[in-house]
């Protein structure tokens, strides 16, 4: 089991539309493609808005396969096209960390 931590920097002007799109559109497509979201947070640092979420995967192969399927999803491509045309840029940058538990750690999201 591994976890994946993703941190998106969101333009302040698109914080509401970003959350609406993630909650109402991205999340259901994630779930359809086998994503297991453990938690989601918003954080603010200096003048930045950060959206942080944690995923659980059986292994790196599952993570890679699910992301490939999600990124190839035609519904998601259309959602991104439409929302970008209406609101502009949704994400200024993404940081991603794949987290493997240590032998002495209680792992999150055992699958």
N, C-alpha and C positions, 0 to 999 in steps of 0.2 A: 504494500500500500504506500502510495505517495500522495502528497498534497501539492497543490499549485496555488500560489498566491499571486494575484494580479492587481496592479495598482494603475488606475487611469487618472491622468490629469485632465480635468474637464474645464472648458472655458466657463467662467462665472455666469455669463449671459445664457448658457445652455444647460445649467444645472437641472432645472425643472424638466425641460424636454428630454435630457439624457436619462433621468430617472424614469420618466414615463415610458420611453422606448425600451429601456432595459427591463423594467417590470412587466410591461404589457406585451412586448414583442420578442426581445432577445431571449428572455428567460424561458418562455414556452418552447422556443426553437432549441435552446440548449438542452432542455429536458427531453425533447424528442430525439436528440442525438446522443443521449446517454450521459450527459453531464450531471454530476451530483454537487450542487452548490450547498456548502455547509453554513456559510454566513456571508453577509454583505454589510459594509460600513461606509459612511462618509466621514472624511477628515478634512480639516483645513489647516494649511501650513503656510504662514506668511500670506501671500496674495493668491495662493493656489487652492483649488477645490480638488480633492482626491476621492475617487470611488475605489474601494478596496473590496475584493471578494476572495473567498477561499473555496477551492474545489477539491474533491477526493477522487482518486483514481486507483484502480487495481495496480497499474504499472505504467511505465512510460509508453508502451505500445498502445494501450487503450487511450491514453491522453492524446497521443499523436493522431490516432485514427479518428477520434471524436472531433478534434479540432479541424482536421482535413474535411470531414463531412460537413461540419458547421460552416466553414468558410466557402464551401462549394454549394451551399443551400441557396437555391434561386429565390425563395421567399425572403431570406435574409438580405441578399444582394439588392432586391427591390426596396425593402424597408430602408436600407442605408441610402439608396439613391434618392428616395422620396424625402426622407428626413433631412438629408444634407441639402437638398434643393430648398427646403423650407427654412431651415435653421442655420445652415452653414456648418462649420467645423464642430464636431461633437467631442473629439478627443485630441488633446495636444501631444500626448505621449503615453506610452505604456511601459511599465516595468513589470517583469515577470520573474518569479522564483519558483523552482521546483524543489520541494522540501521532502527529504527522506528522513524518517525518524531515526534517532539514535537508538542504540540497544537499551538504553536506560530511560527512554521517554515513553509516556503514554501517547500513542498516536491518536490524531483526530480523524474521525470519519472512516473508521475501519469498514472496508467493503468486502 
